[in-house]
Amino acid sequence: MDGVPQVPEVPRVPEQRRPDSSTGSAALRFGVLGPVRAWRGEEPLTTGSPQQRALLAALLLREGRTATAAELIDALWGEEPPSQALAALRTYASRLRKVLDPGVLASESGGYAIRGLSDGALDLTVVQDLATEAEKAKNAGDLCHARDVLGRALALWDGEALAGVPGPYAEAQRVRLEEWRLQLLESRLDMDLEQGCHAEAVSELTALTAAHPLRERLRELLMLALYRSGRQAEALAVYADTRRLLADELGVDPRPGLKELQQRILQADPDLVEPSAPKAEPAAAAVRPAQLPATVPDFTGRASFVSELGEVLASAEGRVMAVSALAGIGGVGKTTLAVHVAHQARSAFPDGQLYVDLQGAGSRAAEPETVLGAFLRALGTADSAIPDSLEERAALYRSVLDGRRVLVLLDNARDAAQVRPLLPGTEGCAALVTSRVRMVDLAGAHLIDLDVMSPDEALSLFTKIVGEERVASEREAALDVVAACGFLPLAIRIAASRLAARRTWTVSVLAAKLADERRRLDELQAGDLAVKATFELGYGQLEPAQARAFRLLGLADGPDMSVAAAAAVLDLPVEDTEDVLESLVDTSLLESAAPGRYRYHDLVRLYARACAERDEQPPGEREAALSRLLDFYLATAAGVYAIERPADRLVDHIATTIHEGLAFDIRESALDWLFAEAGCLLACVQHSLRVPTLRRAASLLLVAKDLSESGASSLAYERAATALCQAAQELGDAHVEAQARTALAQVHVRAGRFEEAGIEASKAMALDSSEDPWSKCNAPLERGVIAFYQSELEDADTYLSIALDNFREDANAPGEASALCNLSRVHLALGKTSTAISLVEQGIEIYDSLGSALRLANGRYALGLALTVAARYDEALEQLTAALAVFRENRQPLWAGVTHFRIAEVHLAANRPPLAAAHAEQAIALRGIGGEWRRGTVLTVLGKALLMLGQPDRAHACWREALTIYETLGSAEATEVRALLSPVAS
């Protein structure tokens, strides 16, 4: 795989020349890369009998050159033409002449030729031109364009070239054109791998090697694609399968290139890990992040630290990685210094800079998996390609950074454990870390302890902000000010900014204010208290409306807050809320995270809460503000839920709200809001686990279930559900506990953790849910689904029947349809196929009447399963394919992945192993198929397809991985896989 792939030379027939161009209102077009066809404009023309089409194809493939009658007879009939071959030839020509435009079919010297076609009239010449364009783009180094052009060329094939055309000439041309198509395809796949698209190529190559088992180049590309996807065992298994096949079929060994690749894989050749050519994605994906916050224009002092850190960052080139960790108390200037140094070093990191505030000083530090998701998106990774687990995200992050020179600034870290998954770990990259703790356990880090400023540096900073003229006349007072600030940069900056904004004040006035211990006190010298005292200076100057907003907004959890949510907290119109928020941004007590969104630094948030506890009167206003926020989130999320699930009765059973939320007319806008507010919604649930708000918190969790079901925020959703369950237990609220345990059961089912799911669902059913129709319906529904997956079919039938009755009692039509579809699967497993189909058709009828496309897709999915068991494979594929399209449109990667898996099962049952393998690979590539258990099911089916394709070694590699998953989970499916791996089964 060294060097840039070559585009195959365009095959031309002898004496080829370009036809003359002609103009017309409806030009003729012809196709030979599939059935031989003709069109006048968009109108299809009749091309006649097979022999007549053979004549047309022979003339078209000569591209304007005259063919003699003898040549055409030989082309149509070979060595045994009929006695009246010449007469038949003339008849076919006469009929074609009537169909085509005048003058197109010309007679010359007893032969015929096609003349006067416009450029691009024949699909073959279009492909030839595209292949030439691709070659030019490749030679110019533009592999992205070359790939795109080759893709367009290959798309012009419509099945087998010259399909159904008889005669030896057509057969020879079919072989030639198919060989050329494969060469173009190999060239495009080669470029795919050169640009790092190995994961996407595995599915296509799996199908191609099945269709062309003796084509070694395809096998070589598949081995490399699998190896680069982290599937080394499968890559080596492909070689073993190929060697066996060549020995059995041809009695030869694999060619040297294939043997060499096997050896390089065995030796873990580092040159194989990444493509030799850089990946050139379209502009939208080629992202160069520049996330550094703005550096302060009046940065002062710290010269030795700036020099020291600059030298460390400069050494990143040629080293595995350069890591510097700055430690010090809050407000000492760690972030300011790190940002300043990072900006100075930008030129050394041309591939971009990443930044994140890890919120380590607060009670809810940023989760590494969440940060990695944001970093991967910033680096151009699509959401569908981002895996669920921390380990997989960290591995993908390092792979994406490999070969790039990127600086990562990790601000305000909690500890080394939080930081480790976020380190690049590759040559040329570097990381700057700030934290209040000294990270002695961060291996290989260059540690710096940042202390307060020297008196000279502190005075210099103060002077730059206030102005030389004002300070020069009151130098002693200025020294008093910076000393009162404890020489902490943040405190100095706030104090100096206040003075600069008040032209009537003197430096002595400010010094006198800071001398008052009631405002400053000794806490200014110690840790977080120093920061609190410094913030007190700014807070004391706020107008009453500003101060109230500062206090109340700090009570909320979540990464940030929208203007609309802030308006709910403050009980103000949105316009007034935005004005007060912007004024707080001007005081530096609030940050503008993005247009319309605001956030606190975590230390400022802690200070704001302290102010609220001390100053907010009456004290009940704090609880009222949070209650209004909870109402806002609940009312808005319930509206989104109602749009997504029309007629679902959950919205009729949730806790009531006093304050209104947002309303959406467009479904896309509603979903955008839900996913954008995911962190805030789930933080609000966890912040509302008290008696007055517990039931509303539970309702918010339930109406936000799309955050879990889609896979977008499944881990955060699970944490919120767990916290809700614990709080309900402690507070003795069986109603909420049943809801929380049912929600947890749903989460565990989607992750394939059936044992844990069964425990939660059983506990939910044991609680008194007489006043809670939602739990009364959904707990037995989940328990039935779990019993089905655990092969407890009689129990599953019982639980699902209970759920069905309860949904009907509640007049919950979507719930009734869901129970029917799940009950259908139980009947399938019991061998009651006709009943199963009837049940799911009842469910689909309900979904269809409700007009819910997404729920109808769930029904189609269930019907596809039933039709598969009934061996009605084409109908099953129709249902599953329709469902897949809806899942993709509705941001449901989990369901899209599962549906690919089910389509693979259909193709496997229909004895179409190439298509089964291709869809199984797509399920794996989506990384959204519901945890390790489902990955094991996909690997099992993929292995079966590969075995049918004559690739037993790769099949066994898949099954061994599946067995490891099942044994780790303690799943019953391990028995089936062991049987597949046994010598008898092989």
LINUR-V20897 format. One record per run of one state. SS is the DSSP state (a for helix, b for strand, c for the rest). FROM is the first residue (numbers start at 1). TO is the last residue. Records with the same first field share a line. If there is no record, write none. Layout:
SS->FROM-TO + FROM-TO
This chain:
c->1-27 + 32-34 + 36-36 + 41-42 + 46-49 + 62-66 + 68-68 + 78-84 + 100-104 + 109-110 + 115-121 + 140-142 + 156-162 + 164-167 + 195-197 + 212-215 + 229-231 + 250-255 + 267-269 + 273-289 + 291-302 + 315-321 + 328-333 + 345-345 + 349-352 + 358-367 + 379-382 + 386-389 + 402-406 + 414-415 + 421-429 + 436-445 + 450-454 + 467-467 + 473-474 + 485-488 + 501-506 + 516-521 + 526-526 + 540-543 + 554-560 + 571-573 + 587-590 + 595-596 + 600-601 + 616-619 + 645-649 + 654-666 + 677-677 + 687-693 + 704-705 + 710-713 + 732-733 + 751-753 + 767-772 + 790-792 + 810-812 + 830-832 + 851-852 + 870-872 + 890-892 + 910-912 + 927-930 + 949-951 + 970-973 + 982-986
b->28-31 + 35-35 + 37-40 + 43-45 + 67-67 + 105-108 + 111-114 + 122-122 + 163-163 + 290-290 + 322-327 + 353-357 + 407-413 + 430-435 + 446-449 + 561-562 + 591-594 + 597-599
a->50-61 + 69-77 + 85-99 + 123-139 + 143-155 + 168-194 + 198-211 + 216-228 + 232-249 + 256-266 + 270-272 + 303-314 + 334-344 + 346-348 + 368-378 + 383-385 + 390-401 + 416-420 + 455-466 + 468-472 + 475-484 + 489-500 + 507-515 + 522-525 + 527-539 + 544-553 + 563-570 + 574-586 + 602-615 + 620-644 + 650-653 + 667-676 + 678-686 + 694-703 + 706-709 + 714-731 + 734-750 + 754-766 + 773-789 + 793-809 + 813-829 + 833-850 + 853-869 + 873-889 + 893-909 + 913-926 + 931-948 + 952-969 + 974-981
